[in-house]
């Protein structure tokens, strides 16, 4: 009789903690942007800040897009969300 041992997935606690930091920062940025009245923004200082923010966010999106491609490909069939697995249909 053959016994099959299933190894639990390895946990990278540092990567998970960094994911939490990124998610929290993303939520904070979204809240800040939501509080800026987009229809009435004006002024040279505001334009400068928004240009800098847009450039930084585009760079962040590029970094996270690479991470997403690597991680989603590696674990395509497994939901790696901190909230737990998707319900089985």
PDB file of N, CA, C and O in Angstrom:
ATOM      1  N   UNK A   1       0.844  -1.168   0.000  1.00  0.00           N
ATOM      2  CA  UNK A   1       0.000   0.000   0.000  1.00  0.00           C
ATOM      3  C   UNK A   1       0.896   1.240   0.000  1.00  0.00           C
ATOM      4  O   UNK A   1       1.846   1.338   0.777  1.00  0.00           O
ATOM      5  N   UNK A   2       0.575   2.172  -0.878  1.00  0.00           N
ATOM      6  CA  UNK A   2       1.351   3.395  -0.991  1.00  0.00           C
ATOM      7  C   UNK A   2       0.686   4.501  -0.193  1.00  0.00           C
ATOM      8  O   UNK A   2      -0.519   4.731  -0.293  1.00  0.00           O
ATOM      9  N   UNK A   3       1.491   5.172   0.594  1.00  0.00           N
ATOM     10  CA  UNK A   3       0.964   6.281   1.381  1.00  0.00           C
ATOM     11  C   UNK A   3       1.391   7.590   0.721  1.00  0.00           C
ATOM     12  O   UNK A   3       2.561   7.772   0.383  1.00  0.00           O
ATOM     13  N   UNK A   4       0.442   8.489   0.543  1.00  0.00           N
ATOM     14  CA  UNK A   4       0.727   9.781  -0.061  1.00  0.00           C
ATOM     15  C   UNK A   4       0.658  10.846   1.022  1.00  0.00           C
ATOM     16  O   UNK A   4      -0.355  11.003   1.703  1.00  0.00           O
ATOM     17  N   UNK A   5       1.749  11.565   1.164  1.00  0.00           N
ATOM     18  CA  UNK A   5       1.793  12.663   2.123  1.00  0.00           C
ATOM     19  C   UNK A   5       1.638  13.976   1.369  1.00  0.00           C
ATOM     20  O   UNK A   5       2.363  14.242   0.410  1.00  0.00           O
ATOM     21  N   UNK A   6       0.699  14.782   1.805  1.00  0.00           N
ATOM     22  CA  UNK A   6       0.488  16.082   1.197  1.00  0.00           C
ATOM     23  C   UNK A   6       1.179  17.126   2.056  1.00  0.00           C
ATOM     24  O   UNK A   6       0.870  17.289   3.237  1.00  0.00           O
ATOM     25  N   UNK A   7       2.118  17.827   1.442  1.00  0.00           N
ATOM     26  CA  UNK A   7       2.857  18.855   2.175  1.00  0.00           C
ATOM     27  C   UNK A   7       2.056  20.157   2.129  1.00  0.00           C
ATOM     28  O   UNK A   7       1.576  20.560   1.070  1.00  0.00           O
ATOM     29  N   UNK A   8       1.917  20.799   3.261  1.00  0.00           N
ATOM     30  CA  UNK A   8       1.223  22.092   3.254  1.00  0.00           C
ATOM     31  C   UNK A   8       2.053  23.120   2.496  1.00  0.00           C
ATOM     32  O   UNK A   8       3.277  23.006   2.432  1.00  0.00           O
ATOM     33  N   UNK A   9       1.397  24.118   1.925  1.00  0.00           N
ATOM     34  CA  UNK A   9       2.175  25.130   1.201  1.00  0.00           C
ATOM     35  C   UNK A   9       3.124  25.857   2.143  1.00  0.00           C
ATOM     36  O   UNK A   9       2.809  26.104   3.308  1.00  0.00           O
ATOM     37  N   UNK A  10       4.297  26.194   1.605  1.00  0.00           N
ATOM     38  CA  UNK A  10       5.267  26.944   2.407  1.00  0.00           C
ATOM     39  C   UNK A  10       4.726  28.344   2.637  1.00  0.00           C
ATOM     40  O   UNK A  10       4.047  28.914   1.784  1.00  0.00           O
ATOM     41  N   UNK A  11       5.033  28.875   3.784  1.00  0.00           N
ATOM     42  CA  UNK A  11       4.569  30.214   4.134  1.00  0.00           C
ATOM     43  C   UNK A  11       5.776  31.137   4.218  1.00  0.00           C
ATOM     44  O   UNK A  11       6.733  30.873   4.946  1.00  0.00           O
ATOM     45  N   UNK A  12       5.711  32.219   3.460  1.00  0.00           N
ATOM     46  CA  UNK A  12       6.742  33.249   3.516  1.00  0.00           C
ATOM     47  C   UNK A  12       6.148  34.404   4.319  1.00  0.00           C
ATOM     48  O   UNK A  12       5.489  35.284   3.766  1.00  0.00           O
ATOM     49  N   UNK A  13       6.387  34.390   5.610  1.00  0.00           N
ATOM     50  CA  UNK A  13       5.769  35.370   6.500  1.00  0.00           C
ATOM     51  C   UNK A  13       6.196  36.798   6.163  1.00  0.00           C
ATOM     52  O   UNK A  13       5.393  37.723   6.287  1.00  0.00           O
ATOM     53  N   UNK A  14       7.430  36.992   5.746  1.00  0.00           N
ATOM     54  CA  UNK A  14       7.903  38.339   5.395  1.00  0.00           C
ATOM     55  C   UNK A  14       7.173  38.849   4.148  1.00  0.00           C
ATOM     56  O   UNK A  14       6.750  40.004   4.101  1.00  0.00           O
ATOM     57  N   UNK A  15       7.028  37.984   3.144  1.00  0.00           N
ATOM     58  CA  UNK A  15       6.313  38.392   1.928  1.00  0.00           C
ATOM     59  C   UNK A  15       4.854  38.699   2.247  1.00  0.00           C
ATOM     60  O   UNK A  15       4.293  39.652   1.707  1.00  0.00           O
ATOM     61  N   UNK A  16       4.236  37.908   3.111  1.00  0.00           N
ATOM     62  CA  UNK A  16       2.842  38.166   3.483  1.00  0.00           C
ATOM     63  C   UNK A  16       2.713  39.483   4.239  1.00  0.00           C
ATOM     64  O   UNK A  16       1.751  40.224   4.036  1.00  0.00           O
ATOM     65  N   UNK A  17       3.674  39.780   5.109  1.00  0.00           N
ATOM     66  CA  UNK A  17       3.654  41.048   5.844  1.00  0.00           C
ATOM     67  C   UNK A  17       3.826  42.225   4.877  1.00  0.00           C
ATOM     68  O   UNK A  17       3.176  43.258   5.034  1.00  0.00           O
ATOM     69  N   UNK A  18       4.695  42.068   3.886  1.00  0.00           N
ATOM     70  CA  UNK A  18       4.883  43.128   2.895  1.00  0.00           C
ATOM     71  C   UNK A  18       3.626  43.306   2.050  1.00  0.00           C
ATOM     72  O   UNK A  18       3.263  44.430   1.704  1.00  0.00           O
ATOM     73  N   UNK A  19       2.957  42.193   1.714  1.00  0.00           N
ATOM     74  CA  UNK A  19       1.696  42.276   0.979  1.00  0.00           C
ATOM     75  C   UNK A  19       0.678  43.092   1.779  1.00  0.00           C
ATOM     76  O   UNK A  19      -0.051  43.910   1.218  1.00  0.00           O
ATOM     77  N   UNK A  20       0.635  42.863   3.095  1.00  0.00           N
ATOM     78  CA  UNK A  20      -0.273  43.620   3.955  1.00  0.00           C
ATOM     79  C   UNK A  20       0.067  45.110   3.930  1.00  0.00           C
ATOM     80  O   UNK A  20      -0.831  45.951   3.883  1.00  0.00           O
ATOM     81  N   UNK A  21       1.354  45.437   3.962  1.00  0.00           N
ATOM     82  CA  UNK A  21       1.779  46.840   3.912  1.00  0.00           C
ATOM     83  C   UNK A  21       1.350  47.495   2.601  1.00  0.00           C
ATOM     84  O   UNK A  21       0.855  48.622   2.592  1.00  0.00           O
ATOM     85  N   UNK A  22       1.544  46.776   1.493  1.00  0.00           N
ATOM     86  CA  UNK A  22       1.157  47.307   0.188  1.00  0.00           C
ATOM     87  C   UNK A  22      -0.353  47.512   0.131  1.00  0.00           C
ATOM     88  O   UNK A  22      -0.822  48.546  -0.344  1.00  0.00           O
ATOM     89  N   UNK A  23      -1.114  46.536   0.611  1.00  0.00           N
ATOM     90  CA  UNK A  23      -2.576  46.640   0.597  1.00  0.00           C
ATOM     91  C   UNK A  23      -3.048  47.813   1.456  1.00  0.00           C
ATOM     92  O   UNK A  23      -3.960  48.541   1.063  1.00  0.00           O
ATOM     93  N   UNK A  24      -2.436  47.999   2.624  1.00  0.00           N
ATOM     94  CA  UNK A  24      -2.820  49.112   3.501  1.00  0.00           C
ATOM     95  C   UNK A  24      -2.478  50.457   2.856  1.00  0.00           C
ATOM     96  O   UNK A  24      -3.271  51.396   2.915  1.00  0.00           O
ATOM     97  N   UNK A  25      -1.294  50.548   2.240  1.00  0.00           N
ATOM     98  CA  UNK A  25      -0.908  51.786   1.567  1.00  0.00           C
ATOM     99  C   UNK A  25      -1.839  52.080   0.396  1.00  0.00           C
ATOM    100  O   UNK A  25      -2.201  53.232   0.159  1.00  0.00           O
ATOM    101  N   UNK A  26      -2.223  51.045  -0.329  1.00  0.00           N
ATOM    102  CA  UNK A  26      -3.148  51.213  -1.444  1.00  0.00           C
ATOM    103  C   UNK A  26      -4.500  51.735  -0.960  1.00  0.00           C
ATOM    104  O   UNK A  26      -5.084  52.626  -1.577  1.00  0.00           O
ATOM    105  N   UNK A  27      -4.989  51.183   0.135  1.00  0.00           N
ATOM    106  CA  UNK A  27      -6.257  51.660   0.700  1.00  0.00           C
ATOM    107  C   UNK A  27      -6.152  53.119   1.131  1.00  0.00           C
ATOM    108  O   UNK A  27      -7.075  53.906   0.921  1.00  0.00           O
ATOM    109  N   UNK A  28      -5.018  53.470   1.737  1.00  0.00           N
ATOM    110  CA  UNK A  28      -4.816  54.851   2.188  1.00  0.00           C
ATOM    111  C   UNK A  28      -4.769  55.813   1.000  1.00  0.00           C
ATOM    112  O   UNK A  28      -5.361  56.892   1.039  1.00  0.00           O
ATOM    113  N   UNK A  29      -4.063  55.411  -0.050  1.00  0.00           N
ATOM    114  CA  UNK A  29      -3.996  56.254  -1.252  1.00  0.00           C
ATOM    115  C   UNK A  29      -5.379  56.433  -1.856  1.00  0.00           C
ATOM    116  O   UNK A  29      -5.753  57.542  -2.237  1.00  0.00           O
ATOM    117  N   UNK A  30      -6.141  55.350  -1.945  1.00  0.00           N
ATOM    118  CA  UNK A  30      -7.489  55.447  -2.505  1.00  0.00           C
ATOM    119  C   UNK A  30      -8.357  56.404  -1.694  1.00  0.00           C
ATOM    120  O   UNK A  30      -9.122  57.182  -2.264  1.00  0.00           O
ATOM    121  N   UNK A  31      -8.242  56.349  -0.374  1.00  0.00           N
ATOM    122  CA  UNK A  31      -9.034  57.237   0.485  1.00  0.00           C
ATOM    123  C   UNK A  31      -8.620  58.698   0.284  1.00  0.00           C
ATOM    124  O   UNK A  31      -9.471  59.586   0.239  1.00  0.00           O
ATOM    125  N   UNK A  32      -7.326  58.940   0.166  1.00  0.00           N
ATOM    126  CA  UNK A  32      -6.837  60.310  -0.035  1.00  0.00           C
ATOM    127  C   UNK A  32      -7.340  60.850  -1.375  1.00  0.00           C
ATOM    128  O   UNK A  32      -7.844  61.970  -1.450  1.00  0.00           O
ATOM    129  N   UNK A  33      -7.200  60.045  -2.429  1.00  0.00           N
ATOM    130  CA  UNK A  33      -7.650  60.482  -3.755  1.00  0.00           C
ATOM    131  C   UNK A  33      -9.152  60.744  -3.749  1.00  0.00           C
ATOM    132  O   UNK A  33      -9.619  61.706  -4.358  1.00  0.00           O
ATOM    133  N   UNK A  34      -9.905  59.893  -3.064  1.00  0.00           N
ATOM    134  CA  UNK A  34     -11.359  60.102  -2.975  1.00  0.00           C
ATOM    135  C   UNK A  34     -11.713  61.416  -2.291  1.00  0.00           C
ATOM    136  O   UNK A  34     -12.768  61.989  -2.564  1.00  0.00           O
ATOM    137  N   UNK A  35     -10.842  61.902  -1.400  1.00  0.00           N
ATOM    138  CA  UNK A  35     -11.109  63.145  -0.675  1.00  0.00           C
ATOM    139  C   UNK A  35     -10.671  64.400  -1.428  1.00  0.00           C
ATOM    140  O   UNK A  35     -10.946  65.515  -0.986  1.00  0.00           O
ATOM    141  N   UNK A  36      -9.995  64.226  -2.556  1.00  0.00           N
ATOM    142  CA  UNK A  36      -9.586  65.375  -3.372  1.00  0.00           C
ATOM    143  C   UNK A  36     -10.715  65.639  -4.368  1.00  0.00           C
ATOM    144  O   UNK A  36     -11.076  64.752  -5.143  1.00  0.00           O
ATOM    145  N   UNK A  37     -11.273  66.845  -4.354  1.00  0.00           N
ATOM    146  CA  UNK A  37     -12.373  67.149  -5.283  1.00  0.00           C
ATOM    147  C   UNK A  37     -11.855  67.280  -6.716  1.00  0.00           C
ATOM    148  O   UNK A  37     -11.390  68.345  -7.124  1.00  0.00           O
ATOM    149  N   UNK A  38     -11.941  66.199  -7.464  1.00  0.00           N
ATOM    150  CA  UNK A  38     -11.351  66.129  -8.793  1.00  0.00           C
ATOM    151  C   UNK A  38     -11.870  67.137  -9.789  1.00  0.00           C
ATOM    152  O   UNK A  38     -11.142  67.525 -10.703  1.00  0.00           O
ATOM    153  N   UNK A  39     -13.104  67.571  -9.640  1.00  0.00           N
ATOM    154  CA  UNK A  39     -13.675  68.507 -10.615  1.00  0.00           C
ATOM    155  C   UNK A  39     -13.218  69.943 -10.400  1.00  0.00           C
ATOM    156  O   UNK A  39     -13.378  70.784 -11.285  1.00  0.00           O
ATOM    157  N   UNK A  40     -12.648  70.231  -9.228  1.00  0.00           N
ATOM    158  CA  UNK A  40     -12.287  71.620  -8.941  1.00  0.00           C
ATOM    159  C   UNK A  40     -10.817  71.817  -8.602  1.00  0.00           C
ATOM    160  O   UNK A  40     -10.438  72.894  -8.143  1.00  0.00           O
ATOM    161  N   UNK A  41      -9.970  70.795  -8.819  1.00  0.00           N
ATOM    162  CA  UNK A  41      -8.544  70.976  -8.517  1.00  0.00           C
ATOM    163  C   UNK A  41      -7.958  72.024  -9.451  1.00  0.00           C
ATOM    164  O   UNK A  41      -8.336  72.107 -10.619  1.00  0.00           O
ATOM    165  N   UNK A  42      -7.030  72.826  -8.929  1.00  0.00           N
ATOM    166  CA  UNK A  42      -6.402  73.854  -9.760  1.00  0.00           C
ATOM    167  C   UNK A  42      -5.109  74.331  -9.124  1.00  0.00           C
ATOM    168  O   UNK A  42      -4.867  74.113  -7.937  1.00  0.00           O
ATOM    169  N   UNK A  43      -4.292  74.977  -9.918  1.00  0.00           N
ATOM    170  CA  UNK A  43      -3.078  75.602  -9.419  1.00  0.00           C
ATOM    171  C   UNK A  43      -1.830  74.852  -9.824  1.00  0.00           C
ATOM    172  O   UNK A  43      -1.838  73.637 -10.022  1.00  0.00           O
ATOM    173  N   UNK A  44      -0.749  75.618  -9.941  1.00  0.00           N
ATOM    174  CA  UNK A  44       0.533  75.057 -10.370  1.00  0.00           C
ATOM    175  C   UNK A  44       1.062  74.032  -9.368  1.00  0.00           C
ATOM    176  O   UNK A  44       1.567  72.982  -9.765  1.00  0.00           O
ATOM    177  N   UNK A  45       0.950  74.329  -8.077  1.00  0.00           N
ATOM    178  CA  UNK A  45       1.447  73.399  -7.063  1.00  0.00           C
ATOM    179  C   UNK A  45       0.676  72.085  -7.112  1.00  0.00           C
ATOM    180  O   UNK A  45       1.266  71.009  -7.022  1.00  0.00           O
ATOM    181  N   UNK A  46      -0.639  72.176  -7.253  1.00  0.00           N
ATOM    182  CA  UNK A  46      -1.469  70.972  -7.335  1.00  0.00           C
ATOM    183  C   UNK A  46      -1.124  70.167  -8.575  1.00  0.00           C
ATOM    184  O   UNK A  46      -0.987  68.946  -8.504  1.00  0.00           O
ATOM    185  N   UNK A  47      -0.981  70.840  -9.717  1.00  0.00           N
ATOM    186  CA  UNK A  47      -0.618  70.138 -10.957  1.00  0.00           C
ATOM    187  C   UNK A  47       0.710  69.416 -10.788  1.00  0.00           C
ATOM    188  O   UNK A  47       0.851  68.264 -11.198  1.00  0.00           O
ATOM    189  N   UNK A  48       1.685  70.092 -10.184  1.00  0.00           N
ATOM    190  CA  UNK A  48       2.999  69.489  -9.975  1.00  0.00           C
ATOM    191  C   UNK A  48       2.905  68.244  -9.088  1.00  0.00           C
ATOM    192  O   UNK A  48       3.486  67.204  -9.396  1.00  0.00           O
ATOM    193  N   UNK A  49       2.174  68.367  -7.997  1.00  0.00           N
ATOM    194  CA  UNK A  49       2.026  67.229  -7.084  1.00  0.00           C
ATOM    195  C   UNK A  49       1.301  66.068  -7.755  1.00  0.00           C
ATOM    196  O   UNK A  49       1.681  64.909  -7.585  1.00  0.00           O
ATOM    197  N   UNK A  50       0.258  66.381  -8.517  1.00  0.00           N
ATOM    198  CA  UNK A  50      -0.491  65.320  -9.191  1.00  0.00           C
ATOM    199  C   UNK A  50       0.345  64.661 -10.287  1.00  0.00           C
ATOM    200  O   UNK A  50       0.242  63.452 -10.492  1.00  0.00           O
ATOM    201  N   UNK A  51       1.163  65.429 -10.989  1.00  0.00           N
ATOM    202  CA  UNK A  51       2.057  64.847 -11.994  1.00  0.00           C
ATOM    203  C   UNK A  51       3.057  63.895 -11.346  1.00  0.00           C
ATOM    204  O   UNK A  51       3.286  62.790 -11.838  1.00  0.00           O
ATOM    205  N   UNK A  52       3.647  64.334 -10.241  1.00  0.00           N
ATOM    206  CA  UNK A  52       4.605  63.478  -9.519  1.00  0.00           C
ATOM    207  C   UNK A  52       3.923  62.227  -8.995  1.00  0.00           C
ATOM    208  O   UNK A  52       4.465  61.127  -9.104  1.00  0.00           O
ATOM    209  N   UNK A  53       2.727  62.392  -8.422  1.00  0.00           N
ATOM    210  CA  UNK A  53       1.993  61.243  -7.887  1.00  0.00           C
ATOM    211  C   UNK A  53       1.626  60.269  -8.998  1.00  0.00           C
ATOM    212  O   UNK A  53       1.746  59.056  -8.824  1.00  0.00           O
ATOM    213  N   UNK A  54       1.180  60.792 -10.140  1.00  0.00           N
ATOM    214  CA  UNK A  54       0.810  59.924 -11.266  1.00  0.00           C
ATOM    215  C   UNK A  54       2.012  59.118 -11.743  1.00  0.00           C
ATOM    216  O   UNK A  54       1.890  57.923 -12.013  1.00  0.00           O
ATOM    217  N   UNK A  55       3.178  59.766 -11.848  1.00  0.00           N
ATOM    218  CA  UNK A  55       4.384  59.064 -12.290  1.00  0.00           C
ATOM    219  C   UNK A  55       4.783  57.973 -11.300  1.00  0.00           C
ATOM    220  O   UNK A  55       5.133  56.864 -11.702  1.00  0.00           O
ATOM    221  N   UNK A  56       4.730  58.284 -10.015  1.00  0.00           N
ATOM    222  CA  UNK A  56       5.076  57.287  -9.000  1.00  0.00           C
ATOM    223  C   UNK A  56       4.094  56.118  -9.011  1.00  0.00           C
ATOM    224  O   UNK A  56       4.503  54.961  -8.913  1.00  0.00           O
ATOM    225  N   UNK A  57       2.803  56.419  -9.130  1.00  0.00           N
ATOM    226  CA  UNK A  57       1.795  55.353  -9.128  1.00  0.00           C
ATOM    227  C   UNK A  57       1.912  54.473 -10.366  1.00  0.00           C
ATOM    228  O   UNK A  57       1.673  53.268 -10.290  1.00  0.00           O
ATOM    229  N   UNK A  58       2.275  55.060 -11.505  1.00  0.00           N
ATOM    230  CA  UNK A  58       2.501  54.248 -12.701  1.00  0.00           C
ATOM    231  C   UNK A  58       3.678  53.309 -12.492  1.00  0.00           C
ATOM    232  O   UNK A  58       3.629  52.150 -12.903  1.00  0.00           O
ATOM    233  N   UNK A  59       4.738  53.802 -11.853  1.00  0.00           N
ATOM    234  CA  UNK A  59       5.899  52.958 -11.569  1.00  0.00           C
ATOM    235  C   UNK A  59       5.526  51.841 -10.604  1.00  0.00           C
ATOM    236  O   UNK A  59       5.949  50.698 -10.779  1.00  0.00           O
ATOM    237  N   UNK A  60       4.743  52.164  -9.598  1.00  0.00           N
ATOM    238  CA  UNK A  60       4.283  51.150  -8.640  1.00  0.00           C
ATOM    239  C   UNK A  60       3.422  50.110  -9.344  1.00  0.00           C
ATOM    240  O   UNK A  60       3.555  48.914  -9.086  1.00  0.00           O
ATOM    241  N   UNK A  61       2.541  50.560 -10.230  1.00  0.00           N
ATOM    242  CA  UNK A  61       1.686  49.631 -10.974  1.00  0.00           C
ATOM    243  C   UNK A  61       2.530  48.671 -11.815  1.00  0.00           C
ATOM    244  O   UNK A  61       2.218  47.483 -11.898  1.00  0.00           O
ATOM    245  N   UNK A  62       3.588  49.174 -12.433  1.00  0.00           N
ATOM    246  CA  UNK A  62       4.472  48.310 -13.216  1.00  0.00           C
ATOM    247  C   UNK A  62       5.134  47.251 -12.340  1.00  0.00           C
ATOM    248  O   UNK A  62       5.210  46.084 -12.726  1.00  0.00           O
ATOM    249  N   UNK A  63       5.606  47.647 -11.176  1.00  0.00           N
ATOM    250  CA  UNK A  63       6.235  46.696 -10.251  1.00  0.00           C
ATOM    251  C   UNK A  63       5.232  45.634  -9.819  1.00  0.00           C
ATOM    252  O   UNK A  63       5.523  44.439  -9.857  1.00  0.00           O
ATOM    253  N   UNK A  64       4.048  46.081  -9.408  1.00  0.00           N
ATOM    254  CA  UNK A  64       3.042  45.138  -8.922  1.00  0.00           C
ATOM    255  C   UNK A  64       2.486  44.262 -10.038  1.00  0.00           C
ATOM    256  O   UNK A  64       2.075  43.130  -9.780  1.00  0.00           O
ATOM    257  N   UNK A  65       2.464  44.760 -11.273  1.00  0.00           N
ATOM    258  CA  UNK A  65       2.022  43.947 -12.410  1.00  0.00           C
ATOM    259  C   UNK A  65       2.974  42.768 -12.608  1.00  0.00           C
ATOM    260  O   UNK A  65       2.532  41.654 -12.889  1.00  0.00           O
ATOM    261  N   UNK A  66       4.281  43.011 -12.463  1.00  0.00           N
ATOM    262  CA  UNK A  66       5.256  41.916 -12.568  1.00  0.00           C
ATOM    263  C   UNK A  66       5.030  40.898 -11.453  1.00  0.00           C
ATOM    264  O   UNK A  66       5.055  39.690 -11.686  1.00  0.00           O
ATOM    265  N   UNK A  67       4.811  41.402 -10.244  1.00  0.00           N
ATOM    266  CA  UNK A  67       4.560  40.506  -9.113  1.00  0.00           C
ATOM    267  C   UNK A  67       3.289  39.701  -9.346  1.00  0.00           C
ATOM    268  O   UNK A  67       3.251  38.497  -9.093  1.00  0.00           O
ATOM    269  N   UNK A  68       2.254  40.371  -9.829  1.00  0.00           N
ATOM    270  CA  UNK A  68       0.980  39.684 -10.090  1.00  0.00           C
ATOM    271  C   UNK A  68       1.154  38.566 -11.111  1.00  0.00           C
ATOM    272  O   UNK A  68       0.654  37.460 -10.912  1.00  0.00           O
ATOM    273  N   UNK A  69       1.862  38.848 -12.204  1.00  0.00           N
ATOM    274  CA  UNK A  69       2.065  37.820 -13.231  1.00  0.00           C
ATOM    275  C   UNK A  69       2.803  36.611 -12.660  1.00  0.00           C
ATOM    276  O   UNK A  69       2.433  35.466 -12.919  1.00  0.00           O
ATOM    277  N   UNK A  70       3.848  36.879 -11.883  1.00  0.00           N
ATOM    278  CA  UNK A  70       4.628  35.781 -11.324  1.00  0.00           C
ATOM    279  C   UNK A  70       3.820  34.982 -10.311  1.00  0.00           C
ATOM    280  O   UNK A  70       3.789  33.753 -10.368  1.00  0.00           O
ATOM    281  N   UNK A  71       3.170  35.673  -9.391  1.00  0.00           N
ATOM    282  CA  UNK A  71       2.443  34.988  -8.325  1.00  0.00           C
ATOM    283  C   UNK A  71       1.166  34.318  -8.818  1.00  0.00           C
ATOM    284  O   UNK A  71       0.855  33.206  -8.391  1.00  0.00           O
ATOM    285  N   UNK A  72       0.422  34.970  -9.709  1.00  0.00           N
ATOM    286  CA  UNK A  72      -0.817  34.355 -10.184  1.00  0.00           C
ATOM    287  C   UNK A  72      -0.506  33.143 -11.046  1.00  0.00           C
ATOM    288  O   UNK A  72      -1.266  32.175 -11.039  1.00  0.00           O
ATOM    289  N   UNK A  73       0.591  33.174 -11.786  1.00  0.00           N
ATOM    290  CA  UNK A  73       0.989  32.014 -12.571  1.00  0.00           C
ATOM    291  C   UNK A  73       1.440  30.858 -11.707  1.00  0.00           C
ATOM    292  O   UNK A  73       1.193  29.695 -12.024  1.00  0.00           O
ATOM    293  N   UNK A  74       2.091  31.183 -10.632  1.00  0.00           N
ATOM    294  CA  UNK A  74       2.603  30.155  -9.728  1.00  0.00           C
ATOM    295  C   UNK A  74       1.481  29.471  -8.961  1.00  0.00           C
ATOM    296  O   UNK A  74       1.562  28.276  -8.677  1.00  0.00           O
ATOM    297  N   UNK A  75       0.457  30.203  -8.630  1.00  0.00           N
ATOM    298  CA  UNK A  75      -0.621  29.680  -7.793  1.00  0.00           C
ATOM    299  C   UNK A  75      -1.973  29.888  -8.455  1.00  0.00           C
ATOM    300  O   UNK A  75      -2.942  30.262  -7.794  1.00  0.00           O
ATOM    301  N   UNK A  76      -2.039  29.648  -9.752  1.00  0.00           N
ATOM    302  CA  UNK A  76      -3.242  29.959 -10.511  1.00  0.00           C
ATOM    303  C   UNK A  76      -4.476  29.216  -9.996  1.00  0.00           C
ATOM    304  O   UNK A  76      -5.574  29.772 -10.026  1.00  0.00           O
ATOM    305  N   UNK A  77      -4.331  28.012  -9.538  1.00  0.00           N
ATOM    306  CA  UNK A  77      -5.490  27.231  -9.123  1.00  0.00           C
ATOM    307  C   UNK A  77      -5.815  27.381  -7.633  1.00  0.00           C
ATOM    308  O   UNK A  77      -6.814  26.846  -7.151  1.00  0.00           O
ATOM    309  N   UNK A  78      -4.967  28.108  -6.916  1.00  0.00           N
ATOM    310  CA  UNK A  78      -5.164  28.253  -5.479  1.00  0.00           C
ATOM    311  C   UNK A  78      -5.360  29.719  -5.151  1.00  0.00           C
ATOM    312  O   UNK A  78      -4.552  30.562  -5.541  1.00  0.00           O
ATOM    313  N   UNK A  79      -6.425  30.025  -4.439  1.00  0.00           N
ATOM    314  CA  UNK A  79      -6.640  31.395  -3.992  1.00  0.00           C
ATOM    315  C   UNK A  79      -5.717  31.648  -2.819  1.00  0.00           C
ATOM    316  O   UNK A  79      -5.838  30.998  -1.780  1.00  0.00           O
ATOM    317  N   UNK A  80      -4.788  32.591  -2.976  1.00  0.00           N
ATOM    318  CA  UNK A  80      -3.810  32.860  -1.937  1.00  0.00           C
ATOM    319  C   UNK A  80      -4.216  34.052  -1.083  1.00  0.00           C
ATOM    320  O   UNK A  80      -3.382  34.643  -0.396  1.00  0.00           O
ATOM    321  N   UNK A  81      -5.483  34.400  -1.124  1.00  0.00           N
ATOM    322  CA  UNK A  81      -5.956  35.554  -0.374  1.00  0.00           C
ATOM    323  C   UNK A  81      -5.829  35.310   1.120  1.00  0.00           C
ATOM    324  O   UNK A  81      -5.986  34.185   1.593  1.00  0.00           O
ATOM    325  N   UNK A  82      -5.548  36.360   1.845  1.00  0.00           N
ATOM    326  CA  UNK A  82      -5.467  36.263   3.294  1.00  0.00           C
ATOM    327  C   UNK A  82      -6.837  35.931   3.891  1.00  0.00           C
ATOM    328  O   UNK A  82      -6.931  35.465   5.026  1.00  0.00           O
ATOM    329  N   UNK A  83      -7.907  36.180   3.105  1.00  0.00           N
ATOM    330  CA  UNK A  83      -9.256  35.899   3.580  1.00  0.00           C
ATOM    331  C   UNK A  83      -9.595  34.415   3.526  1.00  0.00           C
ATOM    332  O   UNK A  83     -10.621  33.991   4.058  1.00  0.00           O
ATOM    333  N   UNK A  84      -8.745  33.633   2.893  1.00  0.00           N
ATOM    334  CA  UNK A  84      -8.991  32.202   2.821  1.00  0.00           C
ATOM    335  C   UNK A  84      -9.375  31.785   1.418  1.00  0.00           C
ATOM    336  O   UNK A  84      -9.480  32.620   0.520  1.00  0.00           O
ATOM    337  N   UNK A  85      -9.583  30.497   1.232  1.00  0.00           N
ATOM    338  CA  UNK A  85      -9.862  29.980  -0.114  1.00  0.00           C
ATOM    339  C   UNK A  85     -11.267  30.357  -0.583  1.00  0.00           C
ATOM    340  O   UNK A  85     -12.161  30.643   0.214  1.00  0.00           O
ATOM    341  N   UNK A  86     -11.424  30.345  -1.906  1.00  0.00           N
ATOM    342  CA  UNK A  86     -12.752  30.563  -2.483  1.00  0.00           C
ATOM    343  C   UNK A  86     -13.625  29.366  -2.128  1.00  0.00           C
ATOM    344  O   UNK A  86     -13.126  28.249  -1.996  1.00  0.00           O
ATOM    345  N   UNK A  87     -14.928  29.596  -1.973  1.00  0.00           N
ATOM    346  CA  UNK A  87     -15.821  28.466  -1.718  1.00  0.00           C
ATOM    347  C   UNK A  87     -15.851  27.530  -2.919  1.00  0.00           C
ATOM    348  O   UNK A  87     -15.804  27.975  -4.066  1.00  0.00           O
ATOM    349  N   UNK A  88     -15.929  26.262  -2.654  1.00  0.00           N
ATOM    350  CA  UNK A  88     -15.989  25.255  -3.717  1.00  0.00           C
ATOM    351  C   UNK A  88     -17.431  25.200  -4.222  1.00  0.00           C
ATOM    352  O   UNK A  88     -18.363  25.040  -3.434  1.00  0.00           O
ATOM    353  N   UNK A  89     -17.611  25.335  -5.554  1.00  0.00           N
ATOM    354  CA  UNK A  89     -18.987  25.300  -6.092  1.00  0.00           C
ATOM    355  C   UNK A  89     -19.621  23.938  -5.955  1.00  0.00           C
ATOM    356  O   UNK A  89     -20.768  23.748  -6.358  1.00  0.00           O
TER     357      UNK A  89
END
